[in-house]
Amino acid sequence: MSPISTTLRRTGTVVALTTAGVLTAAGAAFAHVTVHPESYAKGATDGLLSFRVPNEEDTASTTKVQIFLPTDHPVVGVLVTPQAGWTAKATTVKLKKPVKTDDGTITDAVSEITWTGGRIRHGEFQDFQVAFGQLPDDVDQLTFKTLQTYSDGKVVRWIEQQQKGQEEPESPAPVLALTAEGAGEEPASAGTGASGSDASSSSSSASSSSSGAEESTASAKSSDSTARALGTAGLIVGVLGLLAAAFAVVRVRNTRS
């Protein structure tokens, strides 16, 4: 084997392995079941959650999706958005600790939603939307364990929880972060005169600081996601450039010969 052929073979092997690694890493980042948006304010009312379910199998379709809602910190007033081709079934349970809301005391809550009848094929994803009346205000995050069933009988259990300081688990459950509430609320009257003005001013400043901190956090998350996407794209472009350069060198050498 000539030196040129050996160089080309080695370069091709490195490029293939590198590209495979990049695509595998990129695919893993988008293959999980996730919830959107990624965060809500504690105690938020009248909102919408979207559970994104991608199909990971090459030869099977997703035919059943089960989302389990926490009951120790329940989401009240859950309604399922109709999904074309799918039939949704919501299961409710009696709460051990009733939840007090502006509309009264809630004693039951949805603990599971199951979608059947549809298909998510290879290379596709489906968003399943759920409306809620009120989120809990006494916890920092909600975990929605999920089961994904395929047409060949395989069941993927998205139930693992991220442990602080450790790498992301292989099959993580969708997690909704709950942020500090009350950034835009009017403070209670502290009286009249100079003292009342000072108190109002301080409360307003605190609210502005809290709002700014939340905006900064959201901006940082967005920037981090963008940076990861650009980094992955740049690495792929670099690999393709390396391959093109290798072929160019071989072509020049062959021409000279």
VEXRO-437195 format. One record per residue: x, y, z of N, C-alpha, C in turn; residue in one letter; chain. Coordinates in steps of 0.001 Angstrom, whole numbers, m for minus. Layout:
<rs>
{r {X Y Z} {X Y Z} {X Y Z} a A} ...
</rs>
This chain:
<rs>
{r {851 m1199 0} {0 0 0} {881 1240 0} m A} {r {572 2234 m880} {1394 3429 m979} {1205 4318 238} s A} {r {2200 5222 512} {2068 6152 1649} {828 7018 1530} p A} {r {482 7412 285} {m686 8273 89} {m1963 7534 480} i A} {r {m2056 6273 56} {m3244 5477 388} {m3352 5247 1877} s A} {r {m2182 5013 2515} {m2179 4805 3969} {m2655 6054 4692} t A} {r {m2151 7212 4242} {m2557 8486 4856} {m4045 8721 4696} t A} {r {m4532 8461 3464} {m5958 8661 3207} {m6812 7742 4069} l A} {r {m6373 6473 4185} {m7141 5521 4982} {m7196 5943 6437} r A} {r {m6047 6369 6982} {m6008 6788 8389} {m6855 8044 8601} r A} {r {m6738 8986 7655} {m7519 10219 7780} {m9012 9925 7735} t A} {r {m9368 9024 6809} {m10779 8661 6699} {m11299 8011 7954} g A} {r {m10484 7170 8579} {m10891 6494 9817} {m11111 7497 10937} t A} {r {m10168 8446 11079} {m10288 9469 12123} {m11529 10314 11909} v A} {r {m11752 10721 10647} {m12920 11543 10333} {m14211 10794 10635} v A} {r {m14258 9513 10239} {m15465 8710 10474} {m15758 8571 11957} a A} {r {m14717 8276 12746} {m14910 8109 14191} {m15322 9415 14843} l A} {r {m14686 10506 14415} {m15008 11815 15000} {m16430 12217 14669} t A} {r {m16808 12045 13387} {m18165 12393 12973} {m19201 11561 13710} t A} {r {m18920 10271 13863} {m19850 9389 14587} {m20016 9848 16020} a A} {r {m18908 10250 16641} {m18980 10720 18027} {m19788 11984 18148} g A} {r {m19591 12916 17192} {m20327 14175 17220} {m21812 13935 17033} v A} {r {m22164 13111 16038} {m23570 12850 15782} {m24231 12097 16920} l A} {r {m23491 11188 17551} {m24036 10446 18691} {m24330 11389 19849} t A} {r {m23383 12282 20136} {m23571 13254 21227} {m24725 14180 20927} a A} {r {m24807 14646 19671} {m25892 15550 19304} {m27229 14838 19383} a A} {r {m27261 13564 18909} {m28500 12807 18943} {m28972 12561 20354} g A} {r {m28048 12267 21274} {m28411 12008 22670} {m29052 13221 23299} a A} {r {m28589 14420 22908} {m29114 15646 23504} {m30560 15898 23093} a A} {r {m30964 15398 21894} {m32307 15672 21411} {m33235 14467 21522} f A} {r {m32741 13336 22020} {m33522 12106 22027} {m34362 11931 23285} a A} {r {m34171 12744 24291} {m34890 12584 25550} {m36306 13142 25463} h A} {r {m37188 12607 26299} {m38500 13205 26473} {m38316 14442 27353} v A} {r {m38825 15571 26917} {m38620 16830 27638} {m39936 17575 27824} t A} {r {m39933 18531 28764} {m41111 19359 28995} {m40753 20807 28657} v A} {r {m41697 21511 28035} {m41485 22898 27622} {m42678 23740 28055} h A} {r {m42414 24967 28556} {m41094 25553 28806} {m40356 24802 29908} p A} {r {m39077 25125 30076} {m38268 24427 31072} {m38533 24928 32487} e A} {r {m39189 26091 32625} {m39442 26634 33964} {m40726 27451 33983} s A} {r {m41288 27555 35188} {m42474 28368 35452} {m42302 28975 36839} y A} {r {m43038 30046 37106} {m43013 30640 38443} {m43779 29745 39413} a A} {r {m43336 29699 40638} {m44052 28930 41657} {m45471 29488 41809} k A} {r {m46441 28578 41881} {m47819 29012 42044} {m48445 29596 40799} g A} {r {m47784 29458 39638} {m48318 30023 38396} {m49692 29441 38092} a A} {r {m50555 30242 37474} {m51909 29805 37166} {m52188 29907 35668} t A} {r {m53128 29071 35229} {m53611 29099 33845} {m52474 29061 32833} d A} {r {m51672 28016 32881} {m50544 27865 31969} {m50662 26627 31101} g A} {r {m49613 26396 30303} {m49602 25274 29375} {m48241 24585 29398} l A} {r {m48246 23264 29496} {m47025 22459 29441} {m47073 21595 28191} l A} {r {m45928 21472 27516} {m45840 20662 26313} {m44776 19589 26503} s A} {r {m45172 18331 26404} {m44238 17219 26562} {m43812 16738 25168} f A} {r {m42530 16891 24864} {m42006 16525 23544} {m41440 15112 23584} r A} {r {m42000 14244 22736} {m41613 12837 22716} {m41027 12491 21338} v A} {r {m39713 12256 21248} {m39098 11864 19977} {m39095 10344 19823} p A} {r {m39038 9860 18591} {m38942 8422 18340} {m37482 8052 18126} n A} {r {m36953 7144 18931} {m35537 6766 18874} {m35274 5506 18063} e A} {r {m36317 4715 17810} {m36135 3424 17161} {m36138 3546 15637} e A} {r {m35293 2744 14969} {m35209 2754 13509} {m36315 1935 12856} d A} {r {m36767 882 13524} {m37713 m46 12909} {m39044 m143 13644} t A} {r {m39295 735 14604} {m40554 693 15355} {m41082 2104 15583} a A} {r {m42376 2201 15768} {m43020 3492 16028} {m43472 3568 17481} s A} {r {m43533 4789 18010} {m44076 4986 19355} {m45595 4939 19261} t A} {r {m46215 4093 20061} {m47667 3913 20000} {m48383 4249 21312} t A} {r {m47611 4498 22366} {m48235 4798 23662} {m47284 5656 24497} k A} {r {m47844 6691 25109} {m47057 7583 25965} {m47813 7772 27282} v A} {r {m47118 7565 28390} {m47718 7739 29718} {m46907 8769 30508} q A} {r {m47571 9843 30912} {m46946 10878 31729} {m47512 10777 33140} i A} {r {m46617 10659 34133} {m47042 10562 35532} {m46795 11895 36225} f A} {r {m47859 12495 36754} {m47760 13771 37438} {m47559 13547 38934} l A} {r {m46736 14376 39585} {m46495 14202 41028} {m47765 14477 41830} p A} {r {m47971 13693 42873} {m49149 13892 43726} {m48766 14426 45103} t A} {r {m47463 14380 45438} {m47046 14975 46707} {m47039 16496 46604} d A} {r {m46780 17004 45396} {m46901 18433 45086} {m47729 18524 43812} h A} {r {m49059 18374 43930} {m49910 18189 42748} {m50060 19420 41863} p A} {r {m50296 19144 40586} {m50673 20167 39618} {m52193 20106 39524} v A} {r {m52867 21181 39860} {m54335 21151 39915} {m54938 21748 38643} v A} {r {m56172 21350 38387} {m56892 21880 37233} {m56310 21438 35904} g A} {r {m55878 20173 35796} {m55242 19682 34568} {m56292 19378 33497} v A} {r {m56027 19863 32285} {m56863 19580 31124} {m55955 19157 29974} l A} {r {m56392 18165 29200} {m55584 17651 28093} {m56045 18277 26779} v A} {r {m55098 18782 26005} {m55409 19336 24687} {m55641 18201 23693} t A} {r {m56748 18226 22934} {m56993 17166 21938} {m55830 17064 20941} p A} {r {m55403 15852 20658} {m54273 15606 19765} {m54753 14727 18615} q A} {r {m54625 15225 17389} {m55125 14490 16226} {m54515 13089 16157} a A} {r {m55378 12081 16042} {m54916 10705 15918} {m54666 10004 17241} g A} {r {m54717 10738 18341} {m54434 10158 19654} {m55656 10263 20568} w A} {r {m55783 9282 21443} {m56829 9294 22462} {m56179 9426 23831} t A} {r {m56607 10420 24595} {m56010 10678 25909} {m56936 10212 27027} a A} {r {m56341 9633 28055} {m57084 9206 29241} {m56379 9740 30479} k A} {r {m57099 10495 31298} {m56538 11058 32523} {m57029 10274 33734} a A} {r {m56096 9918 34611} {m56421 9189 35838} {m56259 10119 37029} t A} {r {m57257 10181 37885} {m57205 11056 39058} {m57097 10244 40341} t A} {r {m56557 10884 41368} {m56439 10251 42679} {m56896 11228 43753} v A} {r {m57248 10686 44902} {m57616 11515 46060} {m56325 11984 46737} k A} {r {m56200 13262 46949} {m54984 13821 47538} {m54943 13581 49049} l A} {r {m53769 13222 49556} {m53596 13050 50993} {m53713 14387 51718} k A} {r {m53253 15446 51016} {m53328 16788 51581} {m54024 17701 50585} k A} {r {m55276 18095 50846} {m56005 18967 49921} {m55251 20275 49643} p A} {r {m55501 20822 48467} {m54838 22064 48056} {m55849 23201 48062} v A} {r {m55516 24297 48733} {m56401 25459 48789} {m56074 26416 47647} k A} {r {m57100 26800 46890} {m56937 27741 45791} {m57965 28861 45933} t A} {r {m57885 29851 45041} {m58845 30954 45068} {m60258 30481 44732} d A} {r {m60336 29332 44044} {m61643 28801 43654} {m62172 27760 44639} d A} {r {m61434 27540 45729} {m61885 26563 46708} {m60813 25531 47012} g A} {r {m61169 24528 47780} {m60233 23475 48170} {m60311 22310 47185} t A} {r {m59139 21896 46693} {m59056 20799 45730} {m58678 19513 46455} i A} {r {m59484 18471 46276} {m59229 17198 46956} {m58775 16087 46008} t A} {r {m58936 16319 44703} {m58515 15335 43695} {m57581 15997 42680} d A} {r {m56685 15194 42108} {m55769 15720 41102} {m55406 14619 40119} a A} {r {m55025 15016 38914} {m54619 14055 37888} {m53246 13504 38238} v A} {r {m53122 12181 38232} {m51852 11532 38556} {m51192 10906 37328} s A} {r {m51962 10687 36267} {m51406 10047 35064} {m52231 10427 33842} e A} {r {m51535 10657 32725} {m52200 10877 31438} {m51596 9895 30445} i A} {r {m52457 9145 29767} {m52008 8143 28797} {m52560 8469 27422} t A} {r {m51650 8526 26433} {m52054 8758 25044} {m51855 7461 24249} w A} {r {m52863 7043 23503} {m52779 5840 22662} {m53464 6116 21320} t A} {r {m53270 5171 20383} {m53971 5257 19106} {m53194 5902 17983} g A} {r {m52184 6708 18303} {m51410 7378 17267} {m50075 6698 17032} g A} {r {m49246 7310 16186} {m47916 6773 15897} {m46913 7910 15738} r A} {r {m45750 7714 16359} {m44612 8599 16133} {m43565 7751 15421} i A} {r {m43304 8057 14170} {m42406 7234 13369} {m40951 7668 13518} r A} {r {m40062 6849 12950} {m38624 7126 13014} {m38322 8513 12441} h A} {r {m37514 9272 13177} {m37139 10608 12726} {m38180 11674 13012} g A} {r {m39217 11322 13770} {m40283 12281 14085} {m40416 12459 15598} e A} {r {m41150 13505 15996} {m41477 13706 17405} {m42911 14202 17489} f A} {r {m43469 14148 18683} {m44833 14615 18908} {m44876 15437 20185} q A} {r {m45578 16566 20151} {m45788 17383 21342} {m47164 17081 21911} d A} {r {m47203 16720 23186} {m48464 16471 23883} {m48686 17607 24879} f A} {r {m49740 18373 24682} {m49955 19577 25483} {m50965 19357 26604} q A} {r {m50625 19939 27754} {m51453 19826 28952} {m51623 21209 29569} v A} {r {m52869 21619 29777} {m53141 22896 30443} {m53297 22650 31941} a A} {r {m52915 23642 32745} {m53071 23489 34202} {m53720 24735 34793} f A} {r {m54378 24518 35948} {m55001 25637 36645} {m54041 26322 37594} g A} {r {m53205 25522 38279} {m52251 26104 39230} {m51122 25120 39528} q A} {r {m49898 25663 39585} {m48730 24875 39963} {m48475 25031 41459} l A} {r {m47817 24074 42084} {m47504 24197 43525} {m46511 25325 43762} p A} {r {m46533 25861 44986} {m45616 26952 45329} {m44650 26569 46450} d A} {r {m44628 25272 46806} {m43805 24837 47937} {m42703 23853 47535} d A} {r {m42285 23915 46273} {m41241 23019 45791} {m40471 23729 44677} v A} {r {m39219 23309 44450} {m38363 23980 43466} {m38428 23362 42074} d A} {r {m38936 22154 41957} {m39048 21525 40646} {m40074 20402 40682} q A} {r {m40586 20067 39507} {m41532 18970 39362} {m40956 17954 38382} l A} {r {m41010 16679 38760} {m40505 15604 37899} {m41686 14826 37334} t A} {r {m41693 14683 36005} {m42770 13975 35326} {m42220 12676 34728} f A} {r {m42291 11605 35488} {m41799 10319 34991} {m42659 9880 33804} k A} {r {m42000 9293 32796} {m42675 8984 31532} {m42324 7585 31038} t A} {r {m43324 6890 30513} {m43108 5596 29866} {m43454 5741 28382} l A} {r {m42553 5277 27523} {m42738 5353 26076} {m42750 3938 25505} q A} {r {m43882 3528 24912} {m44034 2174 24391} {m43977 2183 22863} t A} {r {m43207 1210 22314} {m43042 1098 20868} {m43890 m33 20297} y A} {r {m44066 m15 18973} {m44901 m1003 18291} {m44347 m2417 18394} s A} {r {m43038 m2551 18688} {m42464 m3887 18838} {m42504 m4385 20284} d A} {r {m43176 m3626 21161} {m43328 m4041 22556} {m42296 m3443 23500} g A} {r {m41274 m2798 22979} {m40240 m2210 23830} {m40804 m1029 24608} k A} {r {m40437 m939 25892} {m40870 170 26738} {m39628 897 27279} v A} {r {m39548 2186 26996} {m38450 3010 27513} {m38962 3776 28715} v A} {r {m38254 3639 29834} {m38691 4246 31094} {m37874 5522 31364} r A} {r {m38491 6662 31073} {m37840 7947 31330} {m38164 8359 32767} w A} {r {m37446 7761 33714} {m37805 7944 35128} {m36616 8315 36011} i A} {r {m35417 8330 35458} {m34232 8595 36273} {m34116 10091 36588} e A} {r {m33710 10390 37817} {m33596 11781 38241} {m32135 12214 38298} q A} {r {m31906 13440 37869} {m30562 14007 37875} {m30097 14240 39308} q A} {r {m28914 13729 39626} {m28337 13926 40947} {m27318 15061 40893} q A} {r {m27364 15930 41871} {m26488 17098 41890} {m25014 16682 41843} k A} {r {m24265 17297 40931} {m22842 17025 40816} {m22503 15812 39980} g A} {r {m23525 15114 39428} {m23282 13935 38624} {m23733 14164 37184} q A} {r {m23254 13302 36284} {m23629 13409 34889} {m25107 13076 34696} e A} {r {m25657 13551 33590} {m27052 13283 33292} {m27263 11783 33119} e A} {r {m28315 11221 33720} {m28567 9781 33591} {m28937 9409 32165} p A} {r {m28917 8121 31873} {m29186 7639 30522} {m30632 7873 30097} e A} {r {m31557 7723 31034} {m32982 7898 30715} {m33612 8888 31697} s A} {r {m33280 10179 31572} {m33768 11174 32538} {m35258 11458 32374} p A} {r {m35921 11719 33485} {m37325 12112 33459} {m37420 13599 33134} a A} {r {m38481 14038 32461} {m38673 15465 32217} {m38812 16214 33538} p A} {r {m38146 17364 33645} {m38162 18141 34879} {m38545 19588 34584} v A} {r {m39496 20111 35345} {m39916 21504 35242} {m39386 22267 36449} l A} {r {m38548 23263 36222} {m38018 24083 37314} {m39061 25120 37721} a A} {r {m39205 25329 39026} {m40128 26330 39552} {m39325 27455 40192} l A} {r {m39503 28667 39675} {m38712 29809 40120} {m39477 30645 41137} t A} {r {m38756 31580 41766} {m39356 32440 42781} {m40527 33214 42205} a A} {r {m41585 33353 42992} {m42800 34024 42533} {m42889 35438 43098} e A} {r {m43859 36225 42592} {m44176 37525 43167} {m43342 38675 42681} g A} {r {m42587 38516 41561} {m41725 39607 41108} {m42524 40836 40708} a A} {r {m43747 40634 40197} {m44505 41783 39714} {m45675 42163 40596} g A} {r {m45770 41614 41813} {m46909 41888 42685} {m46763 43225 43395} e A} {r {m47896 43873 43641} {m47898 45128 44374} {m47695 44844 45865} e A} {r {m46771 45558 46536} {m46575 45336 47968} {m47733 45883 48769} p A} {r {m47956 45328 49957} {m49022 45810 50825} {m48687 47204 51312} a A} {r {m49745 48017 51566} {m49538 49393 52012} {m48856 49407 53371} s A} {r {m47820 50233 53490} {m47084 50311 54747} {m47413 51575 55510} a A} {r {m48486 52255 55098} {m48847 53489 55789} {m48629 54682 54891} g A} {r {m48783 55905 55429} {m48625 57120 54652} {m47396 57858 55099} t A} {r {m47071 58926 54349} {m45922 59742 54731} {m44638 59181 54194} g A} {r {m43504 59685 54740} {m42175 59320 54244} {m41890 57840 54444} a A} {r {m42291 57279 55595} {m42006 55871 55869} {m42666 54973 54839} s A} {r {m43946 55278 54503} {m44645 54479 53516} {m43971 54547 52165} g A} {r {m43488 55713 51777} {m42816 55862 50484} {m41549 55063 50437} s A} {r {m40774 55114 51558} {m39522 54366 51595} {m39776 52880 51458} d A} {r {m40806 52380 52176} {m41103 50951 52128} {m41508 50538 50725} a A} {r {m42354 51390 50085} {m42789 51087 48732} {m41626 51075 47771} s A} {r {m40694 52046 47963} {m39521 52126 47090} {m38638 50904 47239} s A} {r {m38452 50466 48496} {m37608 49296 48744} {m38201 48049 48120} s A} {r {m39539 47905 48264} {m40197 46733 47705} {m40086 46733 46194} s A} {r {m40233 47956 45596} {m40132 48067 44147} {m38750 47692 43655} s A} {r {m37705 48132 44422} {m36326 47810 44048} {m36072 46315 44133} s A} {r {m36614 45695 45193} {m36431 44252 45369} {m37096 43489 44236} a A} {r {m38306 43968 43834} {m39002 43305 42740} {m38221 43420 41446} s A} {r {m37649 44623 41208} {m36869 44832 39991} {m35646 43939 39971} s A} {r {m34990 43808 41133} {m33797 42962 41212} {m34146 41517 40945} s A} {r {m35295 41061 41537} {m35710 39674 41341} {m36026 39408 39890} s A} {r {m36743 40384 39247} {m37089 40220 37838} {m35845 40181 36980} s A} {r {m34873 41056 37312} {m33630 41083 36551} {m32862 39791 36678} g A} {r {m32879 39216 37885} {m32165 37954 38103} {m32790 36836 37287} a A} {r {m34146 36811 37238} {m34807 35773 36457} {m34504 35925 34979} e A} {r {m34502 37209 34481} {m34195 37440 33073} {m32769 37012 32757} e A} {r {m31847 37279 33692} {m30449 36897 33478} {m30303 35390 33419} s A} {r {m31042 34692 34318} {m30989 33231 34325} {m31518 32655 33024} t A} {r {m32671 33208 32566} {m33243 32726 31311} {m32308 32996 30148} a A} {r {m31681 34198 30170} {m30743 34546 29109} {m29548 33624 29103} s A} {r {m29067 33277 30310} {m27908 32386 30407} {m28235 31003 29871} a A} {r {m29447 30512 30183} {m29853 29204 29673} {m29932 29220 28157} k A} {r {m30525 30319 27614} {m30642 30424 26161} {m29282 30482 25499} s A} {r {m28357 31271 26101} {m27018 31399 25543} {m26278 30077 25585} s A} {r {m26470 29338 26684} {m25796 28039 26822} {m26281 27065 25756} d A} {r {m27612 27040 25523} {m28150 26139 24504} {m27651 26524 23120} s A} {r {m27617 27846 22852} {m27133 28318 21553} {m25676 27969 21364} t A} {r {m24879 28154 22433} {m23449 27864 22336} {m23209 26391 22059} a A} {r {m23987 25519 22694} {m23826 24087 22459} {m24148 23729 21019} r A} {r {m25270 24317 20511} {m25658 24023 19134} {m24606 24505 18152} a A} {r {m24094 25737 18363} {m23065 26273 17474} {m21779 25474 17569} l A} {r {m21448 25032 18790} {m20238 24239 18973} {m20319 22922 18220} g A} {r {m21478 22275 18299} {m21667 21013 17589} {m21584 21209 16080} t A} {r {m22255 22278 15583} {m22229 22558 14148} {m20809 22874 13685} a A} {r {m20076 23658 14501} {m18701 24010 14141} {m17799 22796 14073} g A} {r {m17984 21874 14998} {m17164 20664 15022} {m17428 19809 13792} l A} {r {m18702 19702 13397} {m19037 18929 12205} {m18423 19564 10958} i A} {r {m18526 20918 10862} {m17937 21619 9719} {m16434 21404 9676} v A} {r {m15791 21440 10861} {m14347 21224 10926} {m13955 19837 10449} g A} {r {m14734 18847 10827} {m14462 17464 10404} {m14579 17328 8896} v A} {r {m15637 17928 8333} {m15815 17875 6886} {m14682 18589 6171} l A} {r {m14212 19693 6752} {m13091 20418 6171} {m11823 19589 6176} g A} {r {m11585 18860 7264} {m10416 17983 7364} {m10451 16910 6292} l A} {r {m11647 16342 6060} {m11788 15315 5038} {m11519 15881 3646} l A} {r {m12048 17082 3372} {m11840 17720 2077} {m10359 18008 1850} a A} {r {m9680 18475 2909} {m8263 18778 2791} {m7454 17524 2492} a A} {r {m7803 16412 3112} {m7088 15155 2892} {m7213 14715 1436} a A} {r {m8419 14822 882} {m8609 14443 m516} {m7861 15378 m1460} f A} {r {m7822 16662 m1093} {m7109 17630 m1928} {m5626 17301 m1984} a A} {r {m5042 16944 m830} {m3614 16593 m785} {m3341 15375 m1645} v A} {r {m4196 14382 m1545} {m4002 13160 m2345} {m4101 13465 m3825} v A} {r {m5048 14326 m4186} {m5237 14667 m5596} {m4013 15383 m6168} r A} {r {m3469 16342 m5384} {m2281 17076 m5841} {m1122 16139 m6034} v A} {r {m915 15239 m5073} {212 14304 m5160} {82 13373 m6359} r A} {r {m1133 12919 m6618} {m1363 12045 m7766} {m1098 12781 m9075} n A} {r {m1499 14074 m9133} {m1274 14885 m10319} {215 15055 m10601} t A} {r {972 15354 m9511} {2418 15508 m9671} {3063 14218 m10134} r A} {r {2590 13099 m9614} {3161 11809 m10013} {2888 11554 m11506} s A} 
</rs>
